[in-house]
Amino acid sequence: VGAQKEAHVGASDEAHDNKFKGGRDAITKVNATQKNVLRVLLAHPKNRAQIAGELRHPGRVGNLLRAIRRLRALGLIELTVPEKPRSRKQMLRLTNRGIATALLEKSAKQAKS
């Protein structure tokens, strides 16, 4: 019984480590639109219309909405009022992980120049 429990704990630890293997994976899976959204949010929180305006999108286009949805799923951006997701005052802001990703992307872009 002890060996089974030890094997279960080891498998659980390995699964956890594989799931949370560091933020670097999120950086490599961010496309150009998502990078632009991160760059726009680096200064301060903005609503979707402000993000679209800064990226010169005509409005709530699918590509931008998919990018925002993906960034939220990756934990790189979050709502400023999470308990009221449909609030008219709702904005998006970078999480700590999002800030790190945006800064790494910015430094990588500068290094290429």
BALOKOL-900021 format. One record per atom (N, C-alpha, C): residue number from 1; residue in one letter; atom name; y, x, z. Coordinates in pm, 1 decimal. Example, Ala and Ser with C-alpha at 12.3 -4.5 7.8 and 13.67 -1.06 7.14 Angstrom:
+-----+------+------+----------+----------+----------+
: pos : code : site :        Y :        X :        Z :
+-----+------+------+----------+----------+----------+
:   1 :    A :    N :   -569.0 :   1319.0 :    780.0 :
:   1 :    A :   CA :   -450.0 :   1230.0 :    780.0 :
:   1 :    A :    C :   -330.0 :   1320.0 :    780.0 :
:   2 :    S :    N :   -225.0 :   1285.0 :    708.0 :
:   2 :    S :   CA :   -106.0 :   1367.0 :    714.0 :
:   2 :    S :    C :      3.0 :   1290.0 :    787.0 :
+-----+------+------+----------+----------+----------+
END
This chain:
+-----+------+------+----------+----------+----------+
: pos : code : site :        Y :        X :        Z :
+-----+------+------+----------+----------+----------+
:   1 :    V :    N :   -119.6 :     83.4 :      0.0 :
:   1 :    V :   CA :      0.0 :      0.0 :      0.0 :
:   1 :    V :    C :    125.5 :     87.6 :      0.0 :
:   2 :    G :    N :    126.5 :    195.6 :     72.1 :
:   2 :    G :   CA :    241.0 :    285.4 :     78.2 :
:   2 :    G :    C :    272.0 :    349.2 :    -56.2 :
:   3 :    A :    N :    165.0 :    384.3 :   -129.7 :
:   3 :    A :   CA :    184.9 :    446.2 :   -261.2 :
:   3 :    A :    C :    244.3 :    346.4 :   -359.6 :
:   4 :    Q :    N :    200.5 :    219.6 :   -348.8 :
:   4 :    Q :   CA :    254.9 :    115.3 :   -436.7 :
:   4 :    Q :    C :    403.6 :     94.7 :   -410.3 :
:   5 :    K :    N :    438.9 :     89.1 :   -282.0 :
:   5 :    K :   CA :    578.5 :     68.5 :   -245.4 :
:   5 :    K :    C :    663.5 :    185.6 :   -293.7 :
:   6 :    E :    N :    612.0 :    307.8 :   -278.1 :
:   6 :    E :   CA :    684.8 :    425.3 :   -321.6 :
:   6 :    E :    C :    702.7 :    425.8 :   -473.8 :
:   7 :    A :    N :    600.3 :    383.0 :   -547.5 :
:   7 :    A :   CA :    609.1 :    375.8 :   -693.4 :
:   7 :    A :    C :    711.0 :    270.4 :   -735.5 :
:   8 :    H :    N :    713.2 :    157.6 :   -662.8 :
:   8 :    H :   CA :    808.3 :     50.5 :   -693.6 :
:   8 :    H :    C :    952.1 :     96.9 :   -670.3 :
:   9 :    V :    N :    975.6 :    165.1 :   -560.6 :
:   9 :    V :   CA :   1109.7 :    215.8 :   -529.2 :
:   9 :    V :    C :   1152.0 :    318.0 :   -634.1 :
:  10 :    G :    N :   1060.6 :    405.1 :   -675.0 :
:  10 :    G :   CA :   1091.8 :    505.2 :   -777.4 :
:  10 :    G :    C :   1126.0 :    440.4 :   -910.4 :
:  11 :    A :    N :   1050.7 :    337.3 :   -950.0 :
:  11 :    A :   CA :   1078.0 :    266.2 :  -1075.8 :
:  11 :    A :    C :   1211.0 :    193.0 :  -1068.7 :
:  12 :    S :    N :   1240.2 :    135.6 :   -952.2 :
:  12 :    S :   CA :   1366.2 :     64.2 :   -933.9 :
:  12 :    S :    C :   1484.7 :    160.3 :   -944.4 :
:  13 :    D :    N :   1471.9 :    277.2 :   -882.1 :
:  13 :    D :   CA :   1578.6 :    378.1 :   -889.3 :
:  13 :    D :    C :   1599.0 :    424.5 :  -1033.7 :
:  14 :    E :    N :   1490.7 :    444.1 :  -1105.4 :
:  14 :    E :   CA :   1500.4 :    489.5 :  -1244.0 :
:  14 :    E :    C :   1567.6 :    383.0 :  -1331.1 :
:  15 :    A :    N :   1531.7 :    256.6 :  -1310.6 :
:  15 :    A :   CA :   1592.5 :    147.7 :  -1387.4 :
:  15 :    A :    C :   1742.3 :    139.5 :  -1358.2 :
:  16 :    H :    N :   1779.1 :    155.4 :  -1232.0 :
:  16 :    H :   CA :   1921.0 :    151.9 :  -1194.0 :
:  16 :    H :    C :   1996.2 :    266.6 :  -1259.9 :
:  17 :    D :    N :   1938.0 :    386.4 :  -1256.5 :
:  17 :    D :   CA :   2002.4 :    502.5 :  -1316.6 :
:  17 :    D :    C :   2019.8 :    484.8 :  -1466.9 :
:  18 :    N :    N :   1920.4 :    425.7 :  -1532.9 :
:  18 :    N :   CA :   1931.3 :    403.2 :  -1676.9 :
:  18 :    N :    C :   2039.0 :    300.6 :  -1708.8 :
:  19 :    K :    N :   2053.1 :    200.4 :  -1624.5 :
:  19 :    K :   CA :   2151.9 :     95.5 :  -1648.2 :
:  19 :    K :    C :   2294.0 :    148.1 :  -1628.8 :
:  20 :    F :    N :   2315.3 :    231.1 :  -1528.1 :
:  20 :    F :   CA :   2448.5 :    279.6 :  -1494.7 :
:  20 :    F :    C :   2458.6 :    429.7 :  -1520.2 :
:  21 :    K :    N :   2427.5 :    470.8 :  -1639.9 :
:  21 :    K :   CA :   2417.5 :    612.4 :  -1672.4 :
:  21 :    K :    C :   2552.3 :    678.5 :  -1697.1 :
:  22 :    G :    N :   2657.4 :    626.6 :  -1643.6 :
:  22 :    G :   CA :   2787.3 :    690.4 :  -1661.2 :
:  22 :    G :    C :   2870.6 :    621.2 :  -1766.4 :
:  23 :    G :    N :   3002.0 :    639.1 :  -1756.7 :
:  23 :    G :   CA :   3096.0 :    573.5 :  -1844.6 :
:  23 :    G :    C :   3101.4 :    631.8 :  -1984.6 :
:  24 :    R :    N :   3042.0 :    744.9 :  -2008.0 :
:  24 :    R :   CA :   3049.8 :    809.3 :  -2138.8 :
:  24 :    R :    C :   2990.8 :    720.3 :  -2248.1 :
:  25 :    D :    N :   2884.2 :    643.0 :  -2216.0 :
:  25 :    D :   CA :   2824.5 :    553.2 :  -2314.9 :
:  25 :    D :    C :   2925.6 :    452.3 :  -2365.4 :
:  26 :    A :    N :   3008.3 :    400.4 :  -2276.2 :
:  26 :    A :   CA :   3108.0 :    301.9 :  -2315.8 :
:  26 :    A :    C :   3209.1 :    362.6 :  -2411.6 :
:  27 :    I :    N :   3240.5 :    489.0 :  -2394.1 :
:  27 :    I :   CA :   3339.1 :    554.4 :  -2479.4 :
:  27 :    I :    C :   3287.9 :    564.1 :  -2622.4 :
:  28 :    T :    N :   3162.7 :    598.8 :  -2639.4 :
:  28 :    T :   CA :   3109.3 :    617.6 :  -2773.2 :
:  28 :    T :    C :   3088.5 :    485.1 :  -2846.0 :
:  29 :    K :    N :   3083.3 :    374.5 :  -2775.4 :
:  29 :    K :   CA :   3057.3 :    245.1 :  -2836.9 :
:  29 :    K :    C :   3183.5 :    162.6 :  -2857.9 :
:  30 :    V :    N :   3298.1 :    224.0 :  -2851.9 :
:  30 :    V :   CA :   3425.0 :    153.5 :  -2869.8 :
:  30 :    V :    C :   3472.8 :    175.1 :  -3012.7 :
:  31 :    N :    N :   3493.8 :     63.4 :  -3086.3 :
:  31 :    N :   CA :   3538.0 :     76.5 :  -3225.4 :
:  31 :    N :    C :   3690.2 :     90.6 :  -3233.0 :
:  32 :    A :    N :   3743.0 :     99.6 :  -3353.7 :
:  32 :    A :   CA :   3885.8 :    126.4 :  -3373.5 :
:  32 :    A :    C :   3973.6 :     15.4 :  -3315.6 :
:  33 :    T :    N :   3937.8 :   -110.4 :  -3337.7 :
:  33 :    T :   CA :   4017.7 :   -221.8 :  -3283.9 :
:  33 :    T :    C :   4017.8 :   -218.0 :  -3132.2 :
:  34 :    Q :    N :   3901.9 :   -191.5 :  -3073.5 :
:  34 :    Q :   CA :   3891.5 :   -184.8 :  -2928.1 :
:  34 :    Q :    C :   3973.8 :    -68.4 :  -2873.1 :
:  35 :    K :    N :   3973.1 :     44.2 :  -2942.1 :
:  35 :    K :   CA :   4054.8 :    158.8 :  -2899.5 :
:  35 :    K :    C :   4202.5 :    121.6 :  -2902.9 :
:  36 :    N :    N :   4243.0 :     48.0 :  -3005.4 :
:  36 :    N :   CA :   4383.0 :      7.0 :  -3016.1 :
:  36 :    N :    C :   4421.8 :    -88.0 :  -2903.2 :
:  37 :    V :    N :   4332.4 :   -179.7 :  -2866.8 :
:  37 :    V :   CA :   4359.8 :   -271.4 :  -2755.0 :
:  37 :    V :    C :   4375.8 :   -191.3 :  -2626.5 :
:  38 :    L :    N :   4288.6 :    -94.8 :  -2603.3 :
:  38 :    L :   CA :   4300.1 :     -9.9 :  -2483.2 :
:  38 :    L :    C :   4432.9 :     64.8 :  -2482.6 :
:  39 :    R :    N :   4471.4 :    118.0 :  -2597.3 :
:  39 :    R :   CA :   4598.3 :    192.0 :  -2607.5 :
:  39 :    R :    C :   4717.0 :    102.3 :  -2573.9 :
:  40 :    V :    N :   4715.1 :    -21.9 :  -2625.0 :
:  40 :    V :   CA :   4824.8 :   -116.0 :  -2600.2 :
:  40 :    V :    C :   4832.4 :   -153.0 :  -2451.8 :
:  41 :    L :    N :   4717.4 :   -167.4 :  -2387.9 :
:  41 :    L :   CA :   4714.8 :   -207.7 :  -2246.4 :
:  41 :    L :    C :   4739.3 :    -91.4 :  -2151.3 :
:  42 :    L :    N :   4743.4 :     29.5 :  -2201.5 :
:  42 :    L :   CA :   4762.2 :    146.4 :  -2114.7 :
:  42 :    L :    C :   4896.7 :    141.5 :  -2042.5 :
:  43 :    A :    N :   5000.0 :     91.6 :  -2108.6 :
:  43 :    A :   CA :   5133.5 :     85.6 :  -2047.1 :
:  43 :    A :    C :   5138.8 :    -16.1 :  -1933.2 :
:  44 :    H :    N :   5101.3 :   -140.5 :  -1961.7 :
:  44 :    H :   CA :   5100.5 :   -245.6 :  -1859.5 :
:  44 :    H :    C :   5027.4 :   -368.1 :  -1912.1 :
:  45 :    P :    N :   4990.0 :   -463.1 :  -1822.8 :
:  45 :    P :   CA :   4916.0 :   -581.7 :  -1865.9 :
:  45 :    P :    C :   4992.8 :   -663.7 :  -1969.8 :
:  46 :    K :    N :   4917.0 :   -725.5 :  -2060.2 :
:  46 :    K :   CA :   4976.6 :   -808.7 :  -2164.6 :
:  46 :    K :    C :   4886.3 :   -929.1 :  -2188.8 :
:  47 :    N :    N :   4945.9 :  -1036.0 :  -2243.6 :
:  47 :    N :   CA :   4863.5 :  -1149.6 :  -2281.8 :
:  47 :    N :    C :   4812.1 :  -1126.9 :  -2424.1 :
:  48 :    R :    N :   4723.8 :  -1215.9 :  -2470.3 :
:  48 :    R :   CA :   4661.0 :  -1196.8 :  -2601.6 :
:  48 :    R :    C :   4763.8 :  -1196.2 :  -2714.4 :
:  49 :    A :    N :   4864.8 :  -1281.3 :  -2705.8 :
:  49 :    A :   CA :   4967.1 :  -1287.5 :  -2810.6 :
:  49 :    A :    C :   5045.9 :  -1156.8 :  -2817.1 :
:  50 :    Q :    N :   5078.5 :  -1098.9 :  -2702.5 :
:  50 :    Q :   CA :   5150.8 :   -971.7 :  -2699.6 :
:  50 :    Q :    C :   5065.7 :   -859.1 :  -2759.7 :
:  51 :    I :    N :   4936.4 :   -860.3 :  -2727.7 :
:  51 :    I :   CA :   4846.0 :   -759.1 :  -2783.6 :
:  51 :    I :    C :   4841.9 :   -773.3 :  -2935.3 :
:  52 :    A :    N :   4826.0 :   -896.2 :  -2983.3 :
:  52 :    A :   CA :   4821.1 :   -921.4 :  -3127.9 :
:  52 :    A :    C :   4950.7 :   -875.4 :  -3194.2 :
:  53 :    G :    N :   5064.4 :   -901.9 :  -3131.5 :
:  53 :    G :   CA :   5192.9 :   -861.1 :  -3186.6 :
:  53 :    G :    C :   5207.0 :   -710.7 :  -3196.8 :
:  54 :    E :    N :   5167.2 :   -640.1 :  -3092.7 :
:  54 :    E :   CA :   5178.3 :   -494.0 :  -3094.8 :
:  54 :    E :    C :   5084.0 :   -430.3 :  -3196.0 :
:  55 :    L :    N :   4970.8 :   -498.4 :  -3221.3 :
:  55 :    L :   CA :   4875.3 :   -446.8 :  -3319.3 :
:  55 :    L :    C :   4903.8 :   -500.9 :  -3459.3 :
:  56 :    R :    N :   5011.1 :   -580.3 :  -3470.3 :
:  56 :    R :   CA :   5053.5 :   -639.4 :  -3597.8 :
:  56 :    R :    C :   4947.9 :   -729.2 :  -3659.7 :
:  57 :    H :    N :   4875.5 :   -800.7 :  -3572.9 :
:  57 :    H :   CA :   4781.3 :   -902.7 :  -3619.6 :
:  57 :    H :    C :   4858.1 :  -1032.9 :  -3632.2 :
:  58 :    P :    N :   4819.9 :  -1118.8 :  -3726.0 :
:  58 :    P :   CA :   4894.2 :  -1242.5 :  -3747.3 :
:  58 :    P :    C :   4882.0 :  -1342.3 :  -3632.0 :
:  59 :    G :    N :   4790.5 :  -1324.0 :  -3543.9 :
:  59 :    G :   CA :   4772.8 :  -1417.2 :  -3432.2 :
:  59 :    G :    C :   4636.9 :  -1394.8 :  -3369.1 :
:  60 :    R :    N :   4574.8 :  -1503.3 :  -3329.5 :
:  60 :    R :   CA :   4445.0 :  -1493.0 :  -3263.4 :
:  60 :    R :    C :   4334.5 :  -1479.2 :  -3368.1 :
:  61 :    V :    N :   4325.1 :  -1364.4 :  -3427.4 :
:  61 :    V :   CA :   4223.6 :  -1340.1 :  -3529.1 :
:  61 :    V :    C :   4090.1 :  -1305.9 :  -3463.0 :
:  62 :    G :    N :   3982.3 :  -1337.4 :  -3532.7 :
:  62 :    G :   CA :   3848.2 :  -1318.9 :  -3477.1 :
:  62 :    G :    C :   3818.1 :  -1176.4 :  -3437.2 :
:  63 :    N :    N :   3862.0 :  -1081.3 :  -3518.6 :
:  63 :    N :   CA :   3834.8 :   -940.9 :  -3489.9 :
:  63 :    N :    C :   3894.3 :   -899.4 :  -3354.9 :
:  64 :    L :    N :   4016.2 :   -943.7 :  -3329.5 :
:  64 :    L :   CA :   4083.2 :   -910.1 :  -3203.7 :
:  64 :    L :    C :   4015.0 :   -979.1 :  -3085.5 :
:  65 :    L :    N :   3980.0 :  -1106.1 :  -3101.8 :
:  65 :    L :   CA :   3913.5 :  -1179.5 :  -2993.8 :
:  65 :    L :    C :   3777.0 :  -1118.4 :  -2961.2 :
:  66 :    R :    N :   3703.8 :  -1076.8 :  -3064.5 :
:  66 :    R :   CA :   3574.4 :  -1010.6 :  -3041.5 :
:  66 :    R :    C :   3594.1 :   -878.5 :  -2968.4 :
:  67 :    A :    N :   3697.2 :   -804.1 :  -3004.3 :
:  67 :    A :   CA :   3725.3 :   -675.6 :  -2938.3 :
:  67 :    A :    C :   3755.2 :   -697.9 :  -2790.3 :
:  68 :    I :    N :   3836.6 :   -798.3 :  -2760.1 :
:  68 :    I :   CA :   3870.7 :   -828.5 :  -2620.7 :
:  68 :    I :    C :   3746.5 :   -871.6 :  -2543.6 :
:  69 :    R :    N :   3665.3 :   -955.7 :  -2604.1 :
:  69 :    R :   CA :   3542.4 :  -1002.9 :  -2539.0 :
:  69 :    R :    C :   3449.4 :   -885.1 :  -2509.9 :
:  70 :    R :    N :   3436.3 :   -794.0 :  -2604.3 :
:  70 :    R :   CA :   3348.8 :   -677.8 :  -2586.2 :
:  70 :    R :    C :   3402.1 :   -584.6 :  -2476.9 :
:  71 :    L :    N :   3532.4 :   -561.1 :  -2475.8 :
:  71 :    L :   CA :   3591.6 :   -475.5 :  -2373.2 :
:  71 :    L :    C :   3574.3 :   -534.9 :  -2233.7 :
:  72 :    R :    N :   3583.7 :   -667.3 :  -2225.0 :
:  72 :    R :   CA :   3559.1 :   -732.4 :  -2094.8 :
:  72 :    R :    C :   3413.6 :   -716.8 :  -2054.3 :
:  73 :    A :    N :   3322.3 :   -731.6 :  -2150.3 :
:  73 :    A :   CA :   3178.8 :   -717.0 :  -2120.7 :
:  73 :    A :    C :   3145.8 :   -574.4 :  -2076.0 :
:  74 :    L :    N :   3214.4 :   -476.8 :  -2132.1 :
:  74 :    L :   CA :   3193.2 :   -337.3 :  -2093.4 :
:  74 :    L :    C :   3261.1 :   -302.0 :  -1961.1 :
:  75 :    G :    N :   3343.9 :   -394.0 :  -1909.9 :
:  75 :    G :   CA :   3414.0 :   -367.3 :  -1784.2 :
:  75 :    G :    C :   3533.4 :   -275.4 :  -1801.0 :
:  76 :    L :    N :   3589.1 :   -269.5 :  -1923.6 :
:  76 :    L :   CA :   3703.4 :   -182.9 :  -1948.0 :
:  76 :    L :    C :   3836.3 :   -256.1 :  -1929.2 :
:  77 :    I :    N :   3835.6 :   -388.3 :  -1945.8 :
:  77 :    I :   CA :   3955.0 :   -468.7 :  -1919.1 :
:  77 :    I :    C :   3913.9 :   -589.2 :  -1834.9 :
:  78 :    E :    N :   4012.5 :   -647.5 :  -1767.7 :
:  78 :    E :   CA :   3986.6 :   -763.9 :  -1682.7 :
:  78 :    E :    C :   4106.2 :   -857.2 :  -1686.9 :
:  79 :    L :    N :   4084.7 :   -979.6 :  -1640.2 :
:  79 :    L :   CA :   4191.5 :  -1078.6 :  -1631.3 :
:  79 :    L :    C :   4276.9 :  -1051.6 :  -1508.2 :
:  80 :    T :    N :   4407.0 :  -1078.4 :  -1518.4 :
:  80 :    T :   CA :   4493.9 :  -1058.6 :  -1402.1 :
:  80 :    T :    C :   4477.0 :  -1172.0 :  -1301.3 :
:  81 :    V :    N :   4436.4 :  -1290.1 :  -1348.3 :
:  81 :    V :   CA :   4412.4 :  -1404.4 :  -1259.7 :
:  81 :    V :    C :   4269.8 :  -1454.2 :  -1286.6 :
:  82 :    P :    N :   4167.5 :  -1384.0 :  -1235.2 :
:  82 :    P :   CA :   4029.2 :  -1418.5 :  -1270.0 :
:  82 :    P :    C :   3985.2 :  -1557.4 :  -1224.5 :
:  83 :    E :    N :   4046.2 :  -1608.8 :  -1117.8 :
:  83 :    E :   CA :   4004.8 :  -1741.3 :  -1069.5 :
:  83 :    E :    C :   4060.1 :  -1854.4 :  -1156.7 :
:  84 :    K :    N :   4154.4 :  -1824.6 :  -1246.7 :
:  84 :    K :   CA :   4211.4 :  -1923.8 :  -1338.7 :
:  84 :    K :    C :   4211.4 :  -1866.7 :  -1480.7 :
:  85 :    P :    N :   4094.4 :  -1862.5 :  -1545.8 :
:  85 :    P :   CA :   4085.8 :  -1796.9 :  -1677.0 :
:  85 :    P :    C :   4168.2 :  -1864.2 :  -1786.9 :
:  86 :    R :    N :   4206.4 :  -1990.4 :  -1770.6 :
:  86 :    R :   CA :   4283.3 :  -2059.1 :  -1874.0 :
:  86 :    R :    C :   4430.4 :  -2075.9 :  -1837.5 :
:  87 :    S :    N :   4475.6 :  -2000.7 :  -1739.2 :
:  87 :    S :   CA :   4614.4 :  -2008.3 :  -1695.9 :
:  87 :    S :    C :   4708.5 :  -1960.2 :  -1806.5 :
:  88 :    R :    N :   4824.3 :  -2024.8 :  -1819.0 :
:  88 :    R :   CA :   4921.4 :  -1982.7 :  -1920.9 :
:  88 :    R :    C :   4985.2 :  -1849.3 :  -1884.1 :
:  89 :    K :    N :   4972.4 :  -1809.3 :  -1759.3 :
:  89 :    K :   CA :   5027.0 :  -1680.9 :  -1714.1 :
:  89 :    K :    C :   4922.3 :  -1568.2 :  -1719.1 :
:  90 :    Q :    N :   4805.8 :  -1600.8 :  -1774.9 :
:  90 :    Q :   CA :   4695.3 :  -1505.4 :  -1778.2 :
:  90 :    Q :    C :   4728.8 :  -1384.2 :  -1864.8 :
:  91 :    M :    N :   4695.9 :  -1266.9 :  -1813.4 :
:  91 :    M :   CA :   4714.6 :  -1143.2 :  -1887.9 :
:  91 :    M :    C :   4587.9 :  -1059.7 :  -1875.9 :
:  92 :    L :    N :   4580.5 :   -957.8 :  -1956.6 :
:  92 :    L :   CA :   4468.9 :   -864.0 :  -1953.2 :
:  92 :    L :    C :   4521.0 :   -729.0 :  -1906.7 :
:  93 :    R :    N :   4440.9 :   -659.5 :  -1827.0 :
:  93 :    R :   CA :   4478.7 :   -526.0 :  -1780.5 :
:  93 :    R :    C :   4355.8 :   -436.5 :  -1784.1 :
:  94 :    L :    N :   4381.4 :   -307.0 :  -1786.4 :
:  94 :    L :   CA :   4273.2 :   -209.6 :  -1786.2 :
:  94 :    L :    C :   4214.0 :   -197.3 :  -1645.7 :
:  95 :    T :    N :   4083.0 :   -179.2 :  -1639.5 :
:  95 :    T :   CA :   4018.3 :   -144.7 :  -1513.5 :
:  95 :    T :    C :   4028.2 :      6.7 :  -1497.9 :
:  96 :    N :    N :   3982.8 :     58.8 :  -1387.2 :
:  96 :    N :   CA :   3982.8 :    205.0 :  -1368.4 :
:  96 :    N :    C :   3900.2 :    272.3 :  -1477.2 :
:  97 :    R :    N :   3787.8 :    210.8 :  -1509.9 :
:  97 :    R :   CA :   3701.7 :    263.6 :  -1615.8 :
:  97 :    R :    C :   3773.2 :    256.5 :  -1751.0 :
:  98 :    G :    N :   3848.4 :    148.7 :  -1772.3 :
:  98 :    G :   CA :   3924.2 :    133.5 :  -1896.1 :
:  98 :    G :    C :   4034.6 :    236.7 :  -1908.4 :
:  99 :    I :    N :   4100.2 :    265.3 :  -1797.4 :
:  99 :    I :   CA :   4205.5 :    367.8 :  -1797.6 :
:  99 :    I :    C :   4145.2 :    503.2 :  -1833.2 :
: 100 :    A :    N :   4032.3 :    535.1 :  -1770.7 :
: 100 :    A :   CA :   3965.9 :    663.0 :  -1799.2 :
: 100 :    A :    C :   3925.5 :    670.9 :  -1945.8 :
: 101 :    T :    N :   3870.2 :    562.7 :  -1998.5 :
: 101 :    T :   CA :   3828.1 :    560.7 :  -2139.3 :
: 101 :    T :    C :   3948.5 :    576.7 :  -2231.5 :
: 102 :    A :    N :   4056.3 :    503.8 :  -2203.5 :
: 102 :    A :   CA :   4176.2 :    511.3 :  -2287.6 :
: 102 :    A :    C :   4235.5 :    651.7 :  -2285.5 :
: 103 :    L :    N :   4239.3 :    713.6 :  -2168.8 :
: 103 :    L :   CA :   4294.6 :    848.9 :  -2158.5 :
: 103 :    L :    C :   4205.7 :    951.2 :  -2229.2 :
: 104 :    L :    N :   4073.7 :    933.3 :  -2219.9 :
: 104 :    L :   CA :   3983.4 :   1023.7 :  -2290.7 :
: 104 :    L :    C :   3998.3 :   1008.5 :  -2441.5 :
: 105 :    E :    N :   4011.5 :    883.9 :  -2486.9 :
: 105 :    E :   CA :   4031.1 :    859.9 :  -2630.1 :
: 105 :    E :    C :   4163.5 :    921.3 :  -2677.4 :
: 106 :    K :    N :   4266.8 :    907.4 :  -2594.8 :
: 106 :    K :   CA :   4397.7 :    962.1 :  -2628.5 :
: 106 :    K :    C :   4392.2 :   1114.2 :  -2637.4 :
: 107 :    S :    N :   4325.6 :   1176.8 :  -2539.2 :
: 107 :    S :   CA :   4316.5 :   1323.9 :  -2539.9 :
: 107 :    S :    C :   4228.9 :   1372.3 :  -2654.9 :
: 108 :    A :    N :   4123.4 :   1297.4 :  -2689.0 :
: 108 :    A :   CA :   4037.9 :   1334.7 :  -2801.4 :
: 108 :    A :    C :   4115.7 :   1327.0 :  -2932.3 :
: 109 :    K :    N :   4201.8 :   1226.2 :  -2944.5 :
: 109 :    K :   CA :   4283.6 :   1211.0 :  -3064.9 :
: 109 :    K :    C :   4384.6 :   1324.8 :  -3076.6 :
: 110 :    Q :    N :   4444.3 :   1364.6 :  -2962.4 :
: 110 :    Q :   CA :   4540.8 :   1474.7 :  -2962.8 :
: 110 :    Q :    C :   4473.4 :   1607.9 :  -2993.2 :
: 111 :    A :    N :   4349.3 :   1623.3 :  -2948.4 :
: 111 :    A :   CA :   4276.8 :   1748.0 :  -2972.7 :
: 111 :    A :    C :   4245.0 :   1764.0 :  -3121.1 :
: 112 :    K :    N :   4224.9 :   1652.5 :  -3191.3 :
: 112 :    K :   CA :   4197.3 :   1657.3 :  -3335.3 :
: 112 :    K :    C :   4320.6 :   1697.4 :  -3414.7 :
: 113 :    S :    N :   4439.2 :   1666.5 :  -3359.8 :
: 113 :    S :   CA :   4564.3 :   1695.5 :  -3431.6 :
: 113 :    S :    C :   4598.4 :   1841.8 :  -3434.9 :
+-----+------+------+----------+----------+----------+
END
